Amino acid sequence: MSDNTYTPPSVWKWEPGNGGKFANINRPIAGATHDKALPVGKHLLQLYSLATPNGVKVTVMLEELLEKGITGAEYDAYLIQIGEGDQFSSGFVEVNPNSKIPALMDHTTTPPQRVFESGAILLYLAEKFGAFLPSDPAKRTECLSWLFWQMGSAPMLGGGFGHFYAYAPEKYQYPIDRYTMEVKRQLDVLDRHLADNRFMAGDEYTIADMAIHPWYGALVKNRVYEAAEFLEAHTYKNVLRWTEELDERPAVKRGRMVNRTWGEPHEQLHERHDASDFELRTQDKLADGE
């Protein structure tokens, strides 16, 4: 590694194209790159997203609300292709100036309310519909502590470990070792906690579970980064137990399908506008001309 030591210049300058797999969409400035309005569907909640772990958090939440019979949570989910730069359209930037998915518009308010950042959307929906957030002050605080734990920890998993292990154009031991150590520590935090708790906030399934499961559940089940063996995921038995229980929830299964553009065609629902879309509009159905 000493042969590739990097000496930073006095002033950093951006060189378009350096940055590996996502170099074409990374840039050091904010704002829109092109004018394009966002579509608006028939429901009062409009979601603009992609089925990355952060996107799945919100689609699972919406499907869980609908599973409880809360009809006000009906939503349209439009696909944002981040690899193609959809998040830099003028319409998307108006909803999320940070140009990251997911982003939500709530048209039940006047004027419509924008909500961005996945944790903020989960909390907003939980408070709006009075669900998946404990009413007991101590349990609510525990839930929010784990929600914010996820928001603070996941960048080390995704932008740190995931980038250098799976996406960086070249592999270097130092960053991989650095972020592997941290991710394994985080998994140990979860495993120790889940040894004594069915869910993240005790016996009640909450938005904390919805936030953590798409990242860490996917990691231990080898659904992201193909790193389960490398991380010895099988040793985190309590995380696996919790993951497998959540994986079986009908709303979780549906939520993972929405805005998904990879994997088996029957598991991809590029856009969601009605509950019937899960039966009628998955990619295998559309490919068959149905």
N, C-alpha and C positions, 0 to 999 in steps of 0.2 A: 504493500500500500504506500510505502514511502516514495516509490517511483512516481506516484500520481498525486503527490501532495499539491494542494491548491493554495495559492497565495492570493487572498482577496485584493483587488485593486483599491485605490484610495476612494473611488466613487464607483459603485456598481452600475453597470449598464445592461439593459435588457437586450438579449440576442434572441429574436423570435426563432422558435424551433428547438431550443434547448429545454428539455424537461420530460423526455420520454414519451410514453403513450399518449399523454394528454397535452402535449406541447401546443397543439393547434388551438386549444381553447383557453390556455393560460396566458394571462397578461397582467402587467403591474398597475393597471388603471381600471377604474369602474366605469359604469355607464353603458348606454346602448351602442351597439354597432350597426343596427339597421332598424328601420321602421316597420313594425308589424303588430297589429292589434291582436290581443288574445281572444279566442272564441269564448262565447258564453252560452251555456246550455239552458235547459228548462228548469233546473233546480236552483234553490236559493244558495246552496253551497257549491262553489266552483273550485276544484282542485287542479293545479298545474304541476305535474310531477313526473317521476320516473321511478321504477321499482328497485332503486338502490336501497341499502338499509335505512337511510334517512327517509326516503319516500315511503317505504313499507310501513314505517311507524304510523303514519297518518291514515293510510288506506285501511290498515288493521283497526285503528280506532273508529273510523267511520263505519266499517262493517260490524264491529262489536256493538256500536250504538244501535244500528239497524237490527242486529240479532236480538237486542233487548226490546225491540218493538218501538223504538224512538223514531218515528217517521220523519221528524224534522231534520234528521241527519242525512236524508237523501241527498245525493250529490252527483255532479258530473265530474269525471276525472279525465283531463286532457293530457296527452303525452307531450313531454318536453324532452327532445332529443339533445342531451347535453353535448354529445360528441359532435353534433352539427351546429352547436352554438345557439340553439333556440332560447337559452336563458339570457342571451344578450339582446333580445328584441326589445323594442321600446315598450311594448305592452307588458312583458314580463318584468322589466326593470321598474315599471310603475308599481307592481305588486311587491317585488322584492328588490330593493336597490343593491343588494349584495349578490344578485344573479346566481343564487343557489336554489336547488329544489329541496323540499317542496314549498309551494306557496299557495295560500288559500284566500279566496274572496268570499266574504259573508254578505249576501244581498238581503238578509233579514233586517239590516240596519240602514238608516238614512243619515249620511251617505253610506254606501257599502264599506265594510271594514276589511282592510287588508291584514293578513297575519302571515308572518314569515319566521323562519327557524322552526325546525321540527318540534323541539321541546315546547316552544311557545304555542304552537298549534295544538299540541296535545293538551296543554293546560287550558287553553282557551275553550276547546271543545268540552273538556271535562267540566269546567265551570258553567259553560253555557247550558249544558244538558243535565248537569247534576249527576254525573255517572263516572265511575272508575277513578274517583278521587275520594279517599275516606273523609267522612264528616268529623270523626273524632280528631281533636287537635294533634294528639301525639302521633296517631297513625298517618294523618295528613302530612305532618312534618317529615316522618320517615319516608313516605312516598316521594315527597319533593326532594329530599336529600338524595335519594337514589336516582331520580330523574336528572338532577343536575350533575350527579356523579357521571352519568352516562354522557351528558353533553360535554363535560370536561375531559373525559377519558377517551372517547372515541377518536378524536383527532390523533392521539398517539397510536391508536390501532390502524386507522385508515390512512391518514396522511404520513404517518411514520412507518410502522411495520409493513402495511400493505403496499405502500409506494416502493420502499427499498427492497422488499422481498419479492414482490410480484411484478412491478411496473417499471422500475428504474431501468434505463438503457444498459447499465452495467451494474454488476453485483460487487458490493464492497462489504467486507466483514464488519468494520466498525459500526456503521449505522444499522446493519441487520442485527448485530449483537445487542446494540443499545436498545432498539425497539422491541426485540424479542424478549429481553429481560423485563421490560415494562409491561408488555402484553401478558406474559406469564404471571407477573405479579397481580395484574388486574383479574385474570382468571382465578387466581388463588383467593383474592378478595371475595369474588362472587361465590366460589365453591365453599368457602368457610361460612359465608352468610346463609347460603341455601342449605347448608347442613342442618340448620335449626329453623328454617322458614320454608313453607311451601312456595310462597311467592316473595317478591322483593320487599313488600311492605307487610309481611306476615301471612295470614290466611286469606287475604283479600287480593284478588287480581286487579291491578291498577295500571295507570298510565306509565308507571315505572317499569313494569314488565314489558309493556308495548314498546318502550324506548330501547330497552336493553336487548331484548330477544332478537331483533333483526340483525344486530351486530354480533353479539357474542354467541347466541344460539347458532347463527349461520357459521360462525368460525369453528365451533367445536363439531359441527356436522359436516364440515368441509365444503360449505356452499360458497365461501369467499376465500380467495387467495390460494386455495388448494394447499393449505398449510397445516392441516390437522395432525398429520404424522410428525411434521417438523416440531410442532408445539406440544406433542404428546397429549393431544386433546382427550384421549381416552382416560387419562388419569383424573380429570375433573368430573368425577362421577355425579356430584350434586348438580353441577351445571347441565350435564347431559340429561339427568332425570327431569329437571325443570324444563329444559328445551323440548324434550319429547312430549311432555304434557301439553305445552303450549302449541306445539306443532299440530296436535290433534284437534284443536279448537276450530270449528267450522269457519268462524270469522277470520281467523288467522290464515287459513287455507285460501279463502277468497281474497283477503287483503294482499297476500303475496303475489297474486295473479295480476292485479290491476297495474296498468302501465308497464308491464313486463314485456320486453322485446327479445328475450333470449331463452334458451332452454327448450323443453318440449312444447310443440305448438298448442296442445290442449291446456297448457298452463299459462299461456300468454293471452291476456286481455288488454290490448293496446289502449283502448279507451273504455270507460265505464259510464253509462248513462241510465241504466236500468238494471234491476236485479236479474232480469231474464238474460242479460248479456253474458252471464257466466255459463249459461247453457247454449246460447245461440250465436255468440259473437267472438268466441275464442279463435285463435288463428287456424286451428285445424278445421273448424267449421267454415271459416271464410275461404280457406284454401280449397275446400270441397265445393265452393259455390253455393253454400246454404245461406 
